[in-house]
Amino acid sequence: MTLSAILWDYDGTLVDSTQKNMAVTIEILKKFIPNIQKTPPMVLTSTDEYRNANFKYKSWREMYKYCYHLSENQIDEAGQLWSSYQLKNQMTPNLFPGLKDTIQALVSIELGICSQNCGITIRKALNEFGLSSYFKAIIGYEEVSWAEQKPNPAGLLKCLMTLNVPLQNTTIIYIGDHQEDVTFGKNAERLLKNNGYETTVKCIAVDYSGSKPLEWKLKPDFIASSAGDIKAIIDNFKV
């Protein structure tokens, strides 16, 4: 099968955005918990705690429910604030080592991003990295409805439609750092096959941001511990 596209998660996969996301979260939560900086929940006391919670819960909505004890209406309101608060925060997250070279080496393949972060924020960071032109499709959380967030495959399918890649007898690679990224990719594969497309979605899990793919219930097809590992895996598909 032809390799038609490589789709990426953003946070924890392309960039280490832990510090920025923590800072943005605190600013948003001030609206609901005014004294949050005086008595912060454990998840906001260190980057390690925040990162561990990110891997523990299926989505940011679960984190807001169980870590910050917000109501569903408050979570909806917090989500609507995310884009504007991300844009207000001028911190640029760090691209993980080696990824710029890896991405530039994949110029012959269509690249896209499917993320629960803000699409405008993602594009802004890519511009600063000099990589914006390599990604022809960026689907942030604002591009799909609340009910269609990961692991619902709507974002991945929208990304493929934006890239306008063939879906018959083809392979798509999805790269992420969370167990829900694997579910996301496999849900998309299942939906495509149910609609008559012979499409395979192969999932690469990266563990360089602290995830532990070997402990996940749904295992990825491959595990990458570096940008070089990602390139080696993809090169095997290109042969």
C-alpha positions in Angstrom: 0.0 0.0 0.0 1.1 3.6 -0.7 1.9 5.8 2.2 -0.4 8.8 1.6 -0.1 11.0 4.6 1.6 11.4 8.0 -0.5 13.1 10.7 0.8 14.3 14.0 -0.5 15.1 17.4 1.0 18.4 18.7 1.4 18.6 22.5 3.9 16.1 23.7 4.6 14.8 20.2 6.0 17.8 18.2 6.5 20.2 21.1 7.0 20.1 24.9 4.2 22.5 25.7 3.8 21.5 29.4 4.9 24.9 30.9 2.8 27.0 28.5 -0.3 24.8 28.9 0.1 25.0 32.7 0.4 28.8 32.6 -2.7 29.1 30.4 -4.6 26.7 32.5 -4.0 28.7 35.6 -5.1 31.9 34.0 -8.3 30.3 32.8 -9.0 28.7 36.1 -8.8 32.1 37.9 -12.2 32.8 36.4 -13.7 29.8 38.3 -11.3 29.5 41.3 -10.0 33.0 42.1 -7.5 31.8 44.8 -6.1 29.0 42.7 -2.5 30.3 42.9 -2.6 30.4 46.7 -3.9 26.8 47.0 -3.2 25.1 43.7 -4.4 21.6 43.1 -1.6 19.0 43.0 -1.7 18.8 39.2 -0.5 22.4 39.0 2.3 22.2 41.5 5.0 21.0 39.0 5.5 20.1 35.4 5.9 16.5 36.4 2.5 16.4 38.1 0.8 18.1 35.2 2.4 15.8 32.7 1.4 12.7 34.7 -2.2 13.9 34.9 -2.2 14.4 31.1 -1.3 10.8 30.6 -3.7 9.6 33.2 -6.8 11.1 31.8 -8.4 10.5 28.4 -8.8 14.2 27.6 -8.4 17.7 28.9 -12.1 17.7 29.8 -11.5 14.8 32.2 -8.6 16.7 33.7 -10.8 19.8 34.3 -13.5 17.6 35.8 -11.5 15.4 38.2 -8.4 17.6 38.9 -10.2 21.1 39.1 -13.7 19.9 39.9 -15.4 22.1 37.4 -19.0 21.5 36.3 -19.8 20.5 32.7 -21.0 24.0 32.0 -17.8 25.5 33.5 -15.7 23.0 31.4 -17.5 24.2 28.3 -16.8 27.8 29.2 -13.1 27.0 29.9 -12.8 25.4 26.5 -14.1 28.4 24.8 -11.5 30.5 26.5 -8.6 28.3 25.5 -7.8 29.8 22.1 -7.7 33.5 23.3 -5.7 32.6 26.4 -3.2 30.6 24.4 -2.7 33.6 22.1 -2.3 36.0 25.0 0.5 33.8 26.3 3.7 34.7 24.4 5.7 31.6 25.4 6.8 29.4 22.5 7.1 25.7 23.4 10.3 23.8 22.5 10.3 21.6 19.4 11.6 18.2 20.5 15.2 17.5 19.4 15.8 16.3 15.9 12.2 16.8 14.7 13.0 19.7 12.4 15.4 17.6 10.4 12.9 14.7 10.3 10.0 16.8 9.2 12.1 18.5 6.5 13.2 15.0 5.2 9.5 14.1 4.7 8.8 16.8 2.2 7.5 14.3 -0.4 4.7 13.2 1.9 1.6 15.1 2.8 1.8 16.2 6.5 -1.0 17.3 8.8 -1.7 17.9 12.5 -4.7 16.7 14.5 -4.7 18.2 18.0 -6.9 19.3 20.9 -4.9 22.5 21.1 -5.7 25.7 19.3 -5.0 25.6 15.6 -3.9 29.3 15.5 -1.5 28.7 18.3 -0.1 25.7 16.5 0.4 27.5 13.2 2.1 30.4 15.1 4.6 28.1 16.7 5.3 26.3 13.4 6.0 29.7 11.8 8.6 30.4 14.5 10.2 27.0 13.9 10.3 27.6 10.2 8.1 24.6 9.6 4.6 26.0 8.8 4.9 25.3 5.0 5.4 21.6 5.6 2.0 21.1 7.2 -0.9 21.7 4.7 -3.6 20.8 7.2 -4.0 21.7 10.9 -7.1 20.6 12.7 -7.3 22.1 16.2 -10.0 21.5 18.7 -12.0 24.4 17.4 -12.3 22.7 14.0 -14.6 20.0 15.3 -17.5 20.0 17.7 -17.3 19.1 21.4 -18.8 15.7 20.6 -16.3 15.0 17.9 -13.1 15.6 19.9 -10.5 12.8 20.2 -10.8 9.8 20.2 -13.8 10.4 17.8 -12.1 10.2 14.4 -13.8 13.3 12.9 -10.7 15.4 13.3 -8.5 12.9 11.5 -10.9 12.4 8.7 -11.2 16.2 8.3 -7.5 16.4 8.1 -7.3 13.8 5.4 -10.0 15.7 3.4 -8.1 18.9 3.7 -5.0 17.2 2.4 -7.0 15.7 -0.4 -5.1 12.4 -0.3 -6.3 9.1 -1.8 -8.1 6.8 0.7 -8.2 3.6 -1.3 -5.4 1.0 -0.9 -3.3 3.4 1.1 -1.6 3.7 4.5 -1.9 6.7 6.9 0.5 7.2 9.8 -0.6 8.9 13.0 2.0 9.9 15.5 1.0 10.7 19.1 2.1 10.5 22.8 -1.1 9.4 24.4 -3.0 6.2 24.5 -6.1 8.0 23.2 -4.0 8.8 20.1 -3.9 5.1 19.2 -7.7 4.8 19.8 -8.1 7.9 17.6 -6.1 6.4 14.7 -7.8 3.0 14.9 -11.3 4.5 15.2 -10.5 6.4 11.9 -9.3 3.2 10.3 -12.5 1.3 11.4 -14.8 4.1 10.1 -13.0 4.2 6.7 -13.1 0.5 6.2 -16.8 0.5 7.2 -17.3 3.0 4.4 -15.6 0.8 1.8 -12.1 2.2 1.8 -9.1 -0.1 2.0 -7.2 2.2 4.3 -4.7 1.2 7.0 -3.9 3.6 9.9 -0.6 2.8 11.5 0.0 4.4 14.9 3.4 5.5 16.2 3.6 6.3 19.9 6.4 8.5 21.0 7.7 8.1 24.6 10.2 10.9 24.7 7.7 13.2 26.5 7.3 10.7 29.4 4.5 8.4 28.2 4.6 4.6 28.7 3.1 3.0 25.6 4.0 -0.5 26.7 1.5 -0.1 29.6 -1.4 1.0 27.4 -4.3 -1.4 26.9 -4.4 -0.6 23.2 -0.9 -0.9 21.9 0.5 1.2 19.1 2.0 -0.4 16.0 5.4 1.2 16.7 7.1 3.0 19.5 9.6 5.8 18.8 12.0 7.1 21.5 13.5 9.8 19.2 13.0 11.8 16.0 15.5 9.4 14.4 13.3 6.4 15.3 10.3 8.1 13.7 12.2 8.6 10.5 13.5 5.0 10.5 9.9 3.7 10.9 8.6 5.9 8.1 11.5 5.1 5.8 10.5 1.4 5.9 7.0 2.4 4.6 8.6 4.4 1.8 10.7 1.5 0.5 
